[in-house]
Amino acid sequence: MGYKKAFIETHVLGMIDEVSKHMKEKLKILFDSGAIDIESYDTENNRMVLPKCIISALLESEIQQYSGHGTSFEKRNKKEIRNLRYFI
């Protein structure tokens, strides 16, 4: 059991590093694209709304990288993800 836990943990940590790298690259793309309205960003009130929206968009983009696009594999994955989210 210990070996499998370590195996899974190693892969998950590796994927976290990979996803983080991709998200940082995509953030640069977002800024360069002009999709983020920097001028109207309120640094005093609601300062976390836009960053949370950006993080959510980046995470959703990464989720799409691991989808099976309508296959039974994707349905099984969604079920597993829903189950795991109950414990977080």
N, C-alpha and C positions, 0 to 999 in steps of 0.2 A: 504494500500500500504506500509506503514512504517513497519508493522509486517513482510511482505513477504521479504522486502529488508533486514531487520535485520536477518531473518531466513537464507536467501541465503548467506549473508555475513558471518555469523557464520560458516556455513558449508564450505564455500570456505576457510576461514582462518584456519579452522581445517584441511582441506585437504592440504593446503600449509605446515602446520607444519608436517603432516604425510609424504608428499612427500620429504620435506627437510630431515627428519630423514632417509627415505629410501635411498635418494641420498648419504648421508654421509656414510651409511653402504656399499653401492655399491662402493663408492670411495675407501674404505679400501680394498674391494675385488679386485678392479682394481690394486691397488698398490701391493697387495700380489700375484696377478696372474702373474706379470711380463709383462702384456700387455702394460704398459707405459714404454717407453725407457727413463729412468731418466738420464742416462749417456750422451745421445746426446741432451738433453734439453738445449737450448741456453737461459741463463738468461739475456743476454745483448741485443741481437737482436731477434725480434719476440717473445718476452717473453710471450705474451698473446695468441699466436696461440694454443699451447697445452692445456692450461687451458680452452679455449673456445671450443676446440674439446671435451674435457672431459665433460664439462657442457652440450654440445649438445648431446653427447651419453647418459648421465644420464637422460636428459629430454626426449629423444626419448624412452628410456627404460621405463620411467614412463608413457609416452603416451600409450604404449602398454598395460599397466595395466588396462586402462579404455576403451579399444576397445571392440567392440562386435563381432569381427572376421567375417566380411562379412554380417552381418544381416542388416535389414532395420533400426534397431536402430542405428547401427554404421554409416550408410549413413546420417541419420538425425543429428547425433552428429557432423559429419564432416562438414555438411552444417552450423550448428550453430557456430562451432569453426571458420570457414572461415569468417562468418559474424562478429563475435566478434573481430577478429583480425583487421578488418578495423578501429576499434575505438581505438586501442591501439597505 
